[in-house]
């Protein structure tokens, strides 16, 4: 866990025989480096071992946000809200501190081509608006 500071596991599965201690060989280093560890599963998901990871984190004082969605399985009814929540939490924890986020509801940078140097425009007479 020394490669990524923000980790999201949505219906996290994998080889059940793989010990959780191998995921976190140095819990103290993980506590220091990890900014967000987010795990989410549906309570009807038989393929996930997120519960074991969450328990390991709890017993080793590794901060971990663990959500269980009641009655859901291994599908998009878990993954969609997982991704949305993970993205919101990662931004709140500083993931986007490198720049002030621009609203998706304003003009995209690619649309403001007039602010770029060397851009030429043409008139189109072949339909369209």
C-alpha positions as CSV (number, residue, x, y, z in Angstrom):
1,X,0.0,0.0,0.0
2,X,2.9,2.4,-0.6
3,X,1.8,3.3,-4.2
4,X,-1.5,5.0,-3.7
5,X,-2.8,7.4,-1.1
6,X,-6.4,7.1,-2.2
7,X,-7.9,3.6,-2.5
8,X,-11.5,2.6,-3.3
9,X,-12.6,-1.0,-3.3
10,X,-16.1,-1.6,-4.7
11,X,-17.2,-5.2,-4.1
12,X,-13.6,-5.9,-3.5
13,X,-12.9,-9.5,-4.4
14,X,-9.8,-11.6,-5.0
15,X,-8.2,-14.8,-3.9
16,X,-9.7,-15.6,-0.5
17,X,-6.5,-17.5,0.4
18,X,-4.4,-14.3,0.0
19,X,-3.8,-13.1,3.5
20,X,-4.9,-9.6,4.3
21,X,-1.6,-9.0,6.1
22,X,0.1,-9.2,2.6
23,X,-2.0,-6.2,1.5
24,X,-0.7,-4.2,4.5
25,X,2.7,-5.6,5.3
26,X,3.5,-2.5,7.4
27,X,0.4,-1.2,9.1
28,X,2.3,1.8,10.6
29,X,3.5,3.0,7.2
30,X,0.0,2.5,5.8
31,X,-1.5,4.6,8.6
32,X,1.0,7.4,7.7
33,X,0.6,7.3,3.9
34,X,-3.0,6.4,3.3
35,X,-5.3,9.5,2.9
36,X,-8.4,7.5,2.1
37,X,-9.3,3.8,2.2
38,X,-12.9,3.3,1.1
39,X,-14.6,-0.1,0.9
40,X,-18.1,-0.8,-0.1
41,X,-20.1,-4.0,-0.7
42,X,-23.6,-5.2,-0.9
43,X,-24.8,-7.4,2.0
44,X,-25.8,-10.1,-0.6
45,X,-22.3,-10.1,-2.3
46,X,-20.8,-13.6,-2.0
47,X,-17.7,-12.7,-4.0
48,X,-16.3,-10.0,-1.7
49,X,-13.8,-10.2,1.1
50,X,-14.0,-6.5,2.0
51,X,-15.3,-7.5,5.5
52,X,-12.0,-9.2,6.3
53,X,-10.0,-6.2,5.0
54,X,-12.2,-3.8,7.1
55,X,-11.7,-6.0,10.2
56,X,-7.9,-6.2,9.7
57,X,-7.8,-2.4,9.3
58,X,-9.8,-1.9,12.5
59,X,-7.6,-4.2,14.5
60,X,-4.5,-2.5,13.2
61,X,-5.8,1.1,13.6
62,X,-5.7,1.7,9.8
63,X,-8.3,4.4,9.0
64,X,-10.9,2.8,6.7
65,X,-14.4,3.8,5.6
66,X,-16.5,0.7,5.2
67,X,-20.1,0.8,3.8
68,X,-22.4,-2.1,3.4
69,X,-25.5,-1.6,1.2
70,X,-28.4,-3.7,2.5
71,X,-29.9,-6.2,0.1
72,X,-27.5,-5.5,-2.8
73,X,-25.2,-7.9,-4.6
74,X,-22.1,-7.8,-6.8
75,X,-23.5,-5.3,-9.4
76,X,-23.9,-1.7,-10.4
77,X,-26.4,-1.0,-7.6
78,X,-23.3,-1.1,-5.4
79,X,-20.6,0.2,-7.7
80,X,-22.4,3.4,-8.8
81,X,-23.0,4.8,-5.3
82,X,-19.5,3.5,-4.3
83,X,-17.8,5.5,-7.1
84,X,-19.8,8.6,-6.3
85,X,-19.1,8.5,-2.6
86,X,-15.4,7.6,-3.1
87,X,-14.9,10.5,-5.5
88,X,-16.6,12.9,-3.1
89,X,-14.6,11.7,-0.1
90,X,-11.3,11.7,-2.1
91,X,-11.9,15.4,-3.1
92,X,-12.7,16.3,0.5
93,X,-9.4,14.6,1.6
94,X,-7.3,16.7,-0.8
95,X,-7.3,14.6,-4.0
96,X,-8.0,17.8,-6.1
97,X,-5.9,20.2,-4.1
98,X,-3.5,20.6,-7.1
99,X,-6.0,22.9,-8.7
100,X,-9.3,24.5,-8.0
101,X,-12.0,22.1,-9.5
102,X,-14.0,23.6,-12.3
103,X,-17.7,23.0,-12.3
104,X,-18.9,20.5,-14.9
105,X,-21.8,22.8,-15.5
106,X,-19.7,25.6,-16.9
107,X,-17.9,25.9,-20.2
108,X,-15.3,23.2,-20.7
109,X,-11.7,24.3,-21.4
110,X,-11.7,22.7,-24.9
111,X,-14.6,25.0,-25.7
112,X,-12.7,28.2,-24.9
113,X,-10.4,27.8,-27.9
114,X,-10.1,31.5,-28.4
115,X,-7.9,31.7,-25.3
116,X,-5.3,29.4,-27.0
117,X,-2.6,30.8,-29.3
118,X,-2.3,29.7,-32.9
119,X,-6.0,28.6,-33.2
120,X,-7.7,29.4,-36.5
121,X,-11.4,29.1,-37.2
122,X,-13.3,28.4,-40.4
123,X,-16.8,29.2,-41.5
124,X,-18.8,26.0,-42.3
125,X,-21.5,26.2,-45.0
126,X,-22.3,22.5,-45.0
127,X,-25.3,22.3,-42.6
128,X,-25.3,22.4,-38.9
129,X,-26.0,25.5,-36.9
